[in-house]
Amino acid sequence: MVIFLLIVSALLTIFSGFLCWQVLEQRKIIVRMMDQTMEHDPASSLEKEPDMVLTLKVLNPIAVAKRESRSARMMADKLPVMVRKMVYQGVMKELEEELVERGIEVEMHIEYR
């Protein structure tokens, strides 16, 4: 019985060593893959901070258009999509002028969602 326990103990030790070796090899493979990814794709760098984006939504563009423009009062009910687009373009133009005046460099886009 003692010999059997010694043999089982030796087998468990060998198996544990094998598992430990497997874990170390897997870790090496993962590190190598991460290094290759960083070399080929600089944007995937973990040190790079994410971009911050400011989103602006005009809550009632038709009302803004009617208040700001006489022609928009007539067009708003017939062409609401076009009027909304014009309101956003106007707001974007005003914001850009204000920011340029204050010396703030920005990149502005209109996104359709």
Helices and strands as residue ranges (DSSP letters): H 2-40, G 42-44, H 61-68, H 70-75, H 80-101
